[in-house]
Amino acid sequence: MDTLSRKHVAWLQRQHDRSPKTIASRVRVLHSVGNAGTATRDELQTWWESRAHLATGTRAVDLSHLRGFYDWCQLFDERADDPSVRIRAPKVKNRIPKKATSHDVTALLDSDLPLDLRRGFLLGCYAGLRVAEAAALDWEDLDAEANTLTVREGKGGKSRVVDVSSMLIDWLGGEGKGNVVTGGEPAYTAAQLQRRLNRAIKALGLNITTHALRHRWGRAAYQSSGDLLAVAEMMGHTSINTTKIYAEASSDVKRKIASAVMR
């Protein structure tokens, strides 16, 4: 990376308001450009065209990171221009995410998953936690009296309190010390837990991933409440627009609408 790109990364790291994963993604994009601090419009256009083979979502995220860099440059008077202005952001379809079905959940509940993987599955399926959040959860963050768990510094560096069922707390095995998933042993990284749980799910013949468990929670939470704001807060979404993917009307509502418009 050029000098200005390195200066930007150092600034990000000092702010403590971005997750390590977000910073790593920003570094990856700046590395791919190489000279983002001095790049011209033509050079960035060439860089963008070289990434045409990547998925639309990946390109959209990469462009967002690049423009975040140039926003910072202008804010701190490092560059007066934004050489990425010619690049048009790709349109990303708002796909409905795949969720775990009742069959998937039953199969996992009835399986002989090791206790650590079972806890990881339960936290995703019945608390809506991201894999990284489940992997980092500590017993002291779980309140058995209030039936809540505290997710500390989730995505975006924000903590939140999530209401859970007393049944889930019982299923987790009661209060202990240290990490919840590992039963007090050193915590897994998000990648370790995700890899192990995905392998176990695949071994059961299920066509889902760990993230589908969180999507199952999001869909069930919205359909039971109809409250997008509450679901967004509990899932730790920074924008309610992210939560809107779960706002799919139930079949009963759709049938009522179909009947009502005929009157």
C-alpha positions as CSV (number, residue, x, y, z in Angstrom):
1,M,0.0,0.0,0.0
2,D,1.1,3.6,-0.5
3,T,1.8,6.0,2.3
4,L,-1.6,7.6,2.5
5,S,-3.4,4.2,2.5
6,R,-1.2,3.1,5.5
7,K,-1.9,6.3,7.3
8,H,-5.7,5.7,6.8
9,V,-5.4,2.1,8.2
10,A,-3.5,3.4,11.2
11,W,-6.2,6.0,11.8
12,L,-8.9,3.3,11.6
13,Q,-7.1,1.1,14.2
14,R,-6.9,4.0,16.6
15,Q,-10.6,4.8,16.5
16,H,-11.7,1.4,18.1
17,D,-15.2,1.8,16.4
18,R,-14.6,-0.7,13.6
19,S,-14.4,-4.5,13.9
20,P,-11.1,-6.2,13.1
21,K,-12.9,-7.9,10.2
22,T,-14.0,-4.6,8.7
23,I,-10.5,-3.1,9.0
24,A,-9.0,-6.3,7.4
25,S,-11.5,-5.9,4.5
26,R,-10.5,-2.3,4.0
27,V,-6.8,-3.3,4.0
28,R,-7.5,-6.0,1.4
29,V,-9.1,-3.5,-0.9
30,L,-6.4,-0.9,-0.5
31,H,-3.8,-3.6,-1.1
32,S,-5.6,-4.6,-4.3
33,V,-5.4,-1.0,-5.6
34,G,-1.9,-0.5,-4.4
35,N,-1.6,3.2,-4.9
36,A,-5.1,4.4,-3.7
37,G,-3.6,7.5,-2.2
38,T,-2.3,8.8,-5.6
39,A,-4.4,6.8,-8.1
40,T,-6.0,8.7,-11.0
41,R,-9.5,8.1,-12.4
42,D,-8.1,6.1,-15.2
43,E,-6.1,3.9,-12.9
44,L,-9.1,3.2,-10.7
45,Q,-11.2,2.4,-13.8
46,T,-8.6,-0.2,-14.8
47,W,-8.7,-1.6,-11.3
48,W,-12.5,-1.8,-11.3
49,E,-12.6,-3.6,-14.7
50,S,-10.0,-6.1,-13.5
51,R,-12.6,-7.2,-10.8
52,A,-15.4,-7.8,-13.2
53,H,-15.2,-11.6,-12.6
54,L,-16.0,-11.2,-8.9
55,A,-19.5,-11.6,-7.4
56,T,-21.7,-8.5,-7.5
57,G,-21.9,-8.4,-3.7
58,T,-18.1,-8.6,-3.4
59,R,-17.6,-5.8,-5.9
60,A,-20.2,-3.6,-4.1
61,V,-18.5,-4.1,-0.7
62,D,-15.1,-3.4,-2.2
63,L,-16.3,-0.2,-3.8
64,S,-17.8,0.9,-0.5
65,H,-14.5,0.4,1.2
66,L,-12.7,2.4,-1.5
67,R,-15.1,5.3,-1.2
68,G,-14.8,5.1,2.6
69,F,-11.1,5.8,2.1
70,Y,-11.7,8.7,-0.2
71,D,-14.3,10.2,2.2
72,W,-11.6,10.1,4.9
73,C,-9.1,11.7,2.5
74,Q,-11.4,14.6,1.9
75,L,-12.4,15.0,5.5
76,F,-8.8,15.3,6.6
77,D,-7.7,17.3,3.6
78,E,-5.4,14.6,2.3
79,R,-7.0,14.7,-1.2
80,A,-9.5,17.2,-2.6
81,D,-10.8,14.9,-5.2
82,D,-12.5,11.5,-5.3
83,P,-11.0,9.5,-8.3
84,S,-13.7,6.8,-7.9
85,V,-16.5,9.1,-9.1
86,R,-16.6,7.4,-12.5
87,I,-17.3,4.0,-11.1
88,R,-20.9,3.0,-10.9
89,A,-21.9,0.9,-8.0
90,P,-23.3,-2.5,-9.0
91,K,-26.9,-3.2,-8.2
92,V,-27.1,-6.0,-5.5
93,K,-30.4,-7.9,-5.5
94,N,-32.1,-8.0,-2.1
95,R,-32.2,-11.8,-1.8
96,I,-34.2,-13.5,0.8
97,P,-31.6,-15.5,2.8
98,K,-31.9,-19.2,3.2
99,K,-33.1,-20.2,6.6
100,A,-33.0,-23.4,8.5
101,T,-36.3,-25.3,8.2
102,S,-38.2,-27.1,11.0
103,H,-36.8,-30.4,9.7
104,D,-33.2,-29.0,9.9
105,V,-33.7,-27.8,13.4
106,T,-35.3,-31.1,14.6
107,A,-32.4,-33.1,13.0
108,L,-29.9,-31.0,14.8
109,L,-31.7,-31.2,18.2
110,D,-32.0,-35.0,17.8
111,S,-28.4,-35.5,16.8
112,D,-25.5,-36.4,19.0
113,L,-23.5,-33.2,18.3
114,P,-20.6,-32.6,20.7
115,L,-21.7,-30.3,23.6
116,D,-19.6,-27.4,22.3
117,L,-21.1,-27.5,18.8
118,R,-24.6,-28.0,20.3
119,R,-24.2,-24.8,22.3
120,G,-23.1,-23.0,19.2
121,F,-26.1,-24.3,17.3
122,L,-28.5,-23.3,20.1
123,L,-27.1,-19.8,20.3
124,G,-27.6,-19.2,16.6
125,C,-30.9,-20.9,16.3
126,Y,-32.6,-19.7,19.5
127,A,-30.8,-16.4,20.3
128,G,-30.1,-15.2,16.7
129,L,-26.4,-14.7,17.4
130,R,-23.7,-14.4,14.7
131,V,-21.1,-17.2,14.8
132,A,-18.5,-14.7,16.1
133,E,-20.9,-13.6,18.9
134,A,-21.7,-17.1,19.9
135,A,-18.0,-18.1,20.0
136,A,-17.1,-15.2,22.2
137,L,-20.0,-15.5,24.7
138,D,-19.0,-15.8,28.3
139,W,-21.0,-17.2,31.2
140,E,-20.9,-13.9,33.0
141,D,-22.8,-12.4,30.1
142,L,-25.7,-14.7,30.7
143,D,-28.4,-13.7,33.3
144,A,-30.4,-16.7,34.2
145,E,-32.8,-14.7,36.4
146,A,-33.6,-12.0,33.8
147,N,-33.4,-14.6,30.9
148,T,-31.0,-12.3,28.9
149,L,-27.6,-12.5,27.5
150,T,-25.3,-9.6,26.7
151,V,-23.5,-9.6,23.4
152,R,-20.4,-7.5,24.0
153,E,-18.9,-5.6,21.1
154,G,-20.8,-7.3,18.4
155,K,-20.7,-6.3,14.7
156,G,-19.8,-2.6,14.5
157,G,-18.3,-2.6,18.0
158,K,-21.7,-2.2,19.7
159,S,-23.0,-4.3,22.6
160,R,-26.6,-5.3,23.1
161,V,-28.8,-7.3,25.5
162,V,-30.9,-10.1,24.0
163,D,-33.9,-11.6,25.7
164,V,-33.9,-15.4,25.5
165,S,-36.1,-18.2,26.7
166,S,-35.4,-19.9,30.0
167,M,-35.5,-23.1,28.1
168,L,-32.5,-22.0,26.1
169,I,-30.6,-21.2,29.3
170,D,-31.4,-24.7,30.6
171,W,-30.3,-26.3,27.3
172,L,-27.0,-24.5,27.4
173,G,-26.3,-26.5,30.5
174,G,-26.5,-24.1,33.4
175,E,-24.1,-21.4,34.6
176,G,-20.4,-22.0,34.6
177,K,-17.3,-20.0,34.2
178,G,-15.5,-18.8,31.2
179,N,-16.6,-19.4,27.6
180,V,-20.1,-20.7,27.1
181,V,-19.5,-22.7,23.9
182,T,-16.4,-24.5,25.1
183,G,-17.6,-25.0,28.6
184,G,-14.9,-22.8,30.2
185,E,-12.0,-23.8,27.9
186,P,-10.3,-21.3,25.6
187,A,-12.8,-19.7,23.2
188,Y,-12.9,-20.7,19.5
189,T,-12.4,-18.1,16.9
190,A,-15.4,-17.4,14.7
191,A,-13.8,-19.2,11.9
192,Q,-13.0,-22.3,14.0
193,L,-16.6,-22.6,15.3
194,Q,-18.1,-21.9,11.9
195,R,-15.9,-24.5,10.2
196,R,-16.6,-27.2,12.8
197,L,-20.3,-26.6,13.0
198,N,-20.7,-26.4,9.2
199,R,-18.9,-29.8,8.9
200,A,-21.2,-31.3,11.5
201,I,-24.3,-30.0,9.8
202,K,-23.1,-31.3,6.5
203,A,-22.4,-34.7,8.0
204,L,-26.0,-34.9,9.0
205,G,-27.0,-34.5,5.4
206,L,-28.5,-31.0,5.9
207,N,-28.1,-28.4,3.1
208,I,-27.7,-25.3,5.3
209,T,-24.9,-23.4,7.0
210,T,-24.5,-21.9,10.5
211,H,-25.7,-18.5,9.2
212,A,-29.0,-20.1,8.1
213,L,-29.7,-20.7,11.8
214,R,-29.5,-16.9,12.5
215,H,-31.8,-16.3,9.5
216,R,-34.3,-18.8,10.9
217,W,-34.3,-16.8,14.1
218,G,-34.8,-13.5,12.3
219,R,-37.8,-14.9,10.2
220,A,-39.4,-16.5,13.3
221,A,-38.9,-13.3,15.4
222,Y,-40.5,-11.0,12.8
223,Q,-43.5,-13.4,12.1
224,S,-44.2,-13.7,15.8
225,S,-44.1,-10.0,16.5
226,G,-44.4,-7.9,13.3
227,D,-42.0,-5.5,15.0
228,L,-39.0,-4.8,12.7
229,L,-37.4,-2.4,15.1
230,A,-37.4,-4.9,18.0
231,V,-36.0,-7.6,15.7
232,A,-33.3,-5.2,14.4
233,E,-32.2,-4.3,17.9
234,M,-32.1,-7.9,19.0
235,M,-30.1,-9.0,16.0
236,G,-27.7,-6.1,16.3
237,H,-28.4,-4.6,12.9
238,T,-27.1,-1.1,12.5
239,S,-29.8,-0.3,9.9
240,I,-33.4,-1.5,9.9
241,N,-33.1,-1.9,6.1
242,T,-31.0,-5.0,6.8
243,T,-33.9,-6.4,8.9
244,K,-36.5,-5.8,6.1
245,I,-35.4,-9.1,4.4
246,Y,-37.4,-10.9,7.2
247,A,-40.6,-8.8,6.6
248,E,-42.3,-11.4,4.5
249,A,-46.0,-11.7,5.2
250,S,-47.4,-15.0,6.4
251,S,-49.5,-17.2,4.1
252,D,-52.6,-16.4,6.2
253,V,-52.2,-12.7,5.7
254,K,-51.6,-13.2,1.9
255,R,-54.8,-15.2,1.7
256,K,-56.7,-12.5,3.5
257,I,-55.4,-9.9,1.1
258,A,-56.4,-12.0,-1.9
259,S,-59.9,-12.4,-0.6
260,A,-60.2,-8.7,0.4
261,V,-59.4,-7.3,-3.0
262,M,-62.2,-9.3,-4.6
263,R,-64.9,-7.7,-2.5
